[in-house]
Amino acid sequence: MSIFGSSDKAAGEKPPQSKGPPVVTSLSIVGAGMTVRGDLDTEGVVKVEGTVDGHVRAGQQVLVAKGGVVHGDIETTEAVVGGAVDGSIVARDRIEVQAGASVAGDVTTRRIAVAEGAMLNGQIKMGDGSVGRDDKSAARAQPAPSQSRPSTVPVARIAMPPRATNPGQGQ
């Protein structure tokens, strides 16, 4: 009997190898107060707390933290923006723009979440057909010229909370 495993394994026996490509879990951080001039490219995750003057491409995720700035385009699977991005964002799965964040550029993704208090100035292209998993040319595609909206598209209405009534006032 052994402390950490069963006794029926021979000494020196290696554990079975997993099948498929290795999982990339690298994390690259551009720290607060740091400026990177040039493009960043990784298959993992990039967290920007400082400033990047160039394009950022990450296979898994790009996180632009509060106070972080990217002057360039972002291409990734998932983008979370808490700081500022001056450039386009192409995310194969989703983009999240948090309260207080700003994006000045076009965004292309399947899903998007924009919090109240966030600023997003640019065209939004989304849906299952908007971003191909293996189509890198979609990341470099130019935005389509602005077209007028068809009259059959419903107009979004702003939800207003009910007004509170004072107990002393009649209705």
C-alpha positions in Angstrom: 0.0 0.0 0.0 1.3 3.5 -0.9 0.5 6.9 0.5 -0.3 8.7 -2.7 -1.5 6.0 -5.1 -2.5 2.4 -5.4 0.0 -0.3 -4.9 -0.8 -2.1 -8.2 1.3 0.4 -10.2 4.8 -0.6 -11.0 7.5 1.6 -9.6 8.7 4.1 -12.3 5.6 3.7 -14.4 4.6 7.0 -16.1 1.0 8.3 -16.0 -0.9 8.0 -19.3 -0.3 10.9 -21.7 -3.4 13.0 -22.7 -4.4 12.8 -26.3 -4.8 15.9 -28.5 -2.9 19.2 -28.7 -1.4 20.5 -25.5 -3.5 23.1 -23.6 -1.9 26.6 -23.7 -2.3 28.5 -20.5 0.2 31.2 -20.8 -0.5 34.6 -19.2 1.3 37.7 -20.4 0.9 40.9 -18.4 1.7 44.5 -19.5 1.9 46.0 -16.0 0.7 49.4 -14.8 3.2 52.1 -15.7 4.6 49.9 -18.5 4.4 50.9 -22.3 4.9 48.4 -25.1 5.5 49.8 -28.5 4.9 47.1 -31.1 2.5 44.1 -31.7 1.8 41.4 -29.1 1.1 37.9 -30.3 0.4 34.8 -28.1 -1.8 31.7 -28.1 -2.7 32.3 -24.4 -4.0 35.3 -22.5 -2.9 38.9 -22.5 -3.7 41.3 -19.6 -3.1 45.0 -20.2 -2.8 47.1 -17.1 -0.4 49.7 -18.8 -0.3 50.9 -22.4 0.2 49.0 -25.7 0.9 51.0 -28.8 0.3 48.3 -31.4 -1.9 45.4 -32.2 -2.7 42.6 -29.7 -3.5 39.1 -30.9 -4.2 36.4 -28.3 -5.5 32.9 -29.0 -7.6 32.7 -25.8 -8.4 36.1 -24.2 -7.4 39.8 -24.1 -8.1 41.6 -20.8 -7.8 45.4 -20.8 -7.9 46.3 -17.1 -9.2 49.5 -15.7 -6.4 52.1 -16.4 -5.1 49.9 -19.3 -4.9 51.4 -22.8 -4.5 49.8 -26.2 -3.8 52.0 -29.3 -4.3 49.3 -31.9 -6.5 46.5 -33.0 -7.4 43.4 -30.9 -7.9 39.9 -32.3 -8.8 37.1 -29.9 -11.5 34.5 -28.8 -12.7 36.7 -25.9 -12.1 40.3 -25.1 -12.9 42.0 -21.8 -12.4 45.8 -21.7 -12.3 47.7 -18.5 -9.9 50.4 -19.7 -9.6 52.1 -23.2 -9.2 50.7 -26.7 -8.6 52.9 -29.6 -8.9 50.4 -32.5 -11.1 47.6 -33.7 -11.8 44.4 -31.8 -12.5 41.1 -33.4 -13.4 38.3 -30.9 -14.5 34.9 -32.2 -16.7 34.3 -29.1 -17.6 37.4 -27.0 -16.7 40.9 -26.1 -17.5 42.6 -22.8 -17.2 46.3 -22.3 -17.4 47.1 -18.6 -18.7 50.3 -16.9 -16.3 53.2 -17.3 -14.5 51.5 -20.2 -14.3 53.0 -23.7 -13.9 51.5 -27.2 -13.3 53.8 -30.2 -13.5 51.4 -33.1 -15.5 48.7 -34.8 -16.3 45.4 -33.0 -17.0 42.0 -34.5 -18.1 39.1 -32.4 -20.8 36.4 -31.8 -21.9 37.8 -28.5 -21.5 41.2 -26.8 -22.2 42.7 -23.4 -21.9 46.5 -22.8 -22.4 47.7 -19.3 -24.2 50.9 -18.4 -21.6 53.7 -18.2 -19.4 52.1 -20.9 -18.7 54.0 -24.2 -18.6 52.2 -27.5 -18.2 54.3 -30.6 -18.0 52.3 -33.8 -19.9 49.7 -35.9 -21.0 46.5 -34.2 -21.2 43.3 -36.3 -22.3 40.2 -34.5 -24.0 36.9 -34.8 -22.9 33.3 -35.7 -21.9 34.2 -39.2 -20.0 37.3 -38.4 -16.7 35.7 -37.2 -15.3 32.5 -38.7 -13.2 30.4 -36.4 -10.5 29.8 -39.1 -11.1 32.9 -41.3 -8.3 35.3 -40.4 -9.3 37.5 -43.3 -12.4 38.5 -41.3 -10.2 40.1 -38.7 -8.7 42.3 -41.4 -12.0 43.0 -43.2 -12.9 46.6 -43.8 -16.2 47.8 -42.3 -19.2 47.8 -44.7 -20.4 51.2 -45.8 -23.2 52.6 -43.7 -26.6 51.6 -45.0 -30.0 52.9 -44.0 -32.0 50.7 -41.7 -34.9 48.8 -43.2 -38.3 49.9 -41.9 -39.2 46.3 -40.8 -36.5 46.3 -38.1 -38.0 46.9 -34.7 -36.7 49.9 -32.8 -35.2 49.3 -29.3 -37.0 51.0 -26.5 -35.2 52.3 -23.3 -36.6 50.7 -20.2 -37.5 53.2 -17.6 -37.9 52.2 -13.9 -41.3 53.0 -12.4 -41.5 56.3 -10.6 -41.8 56.2 -6.8 -44.8 58.0 -5.4 -44.7 60.0 -2.3 -47.2 58.8 0.4 -48.6 62.4 0.8 -49.4 62.8 -2.9 -52.7 61.6 -4.5 -52.7 59.5 -7.6 
